[in-house]
């Protein structure tokens, strides 16, 4: 079905690899060096560490946030169009959207 290159790409980690080891070790080492640097004030160390963490978290969480936003916008647009038809149609669309979303989230769990 898929080539060996595609399978290797699917199994590769999300974090970039450092030249000497794993990507998470690079991020961990970077955080450790920032937090252990006593020459900087506490606030600057926390700000720098937060930037490093946010870069990692944005890369990991962006797809989930995008899916939630698209799901919300589709539900909202369906209800807006159904509201133009009438109250019965709006109620049916609202129940249908809620039921489908609960079913989809149940499948993910």
Helices and strands as residue ranges (DSSP letters): H 4-11, H 23-35, H 42-85, H 87-108
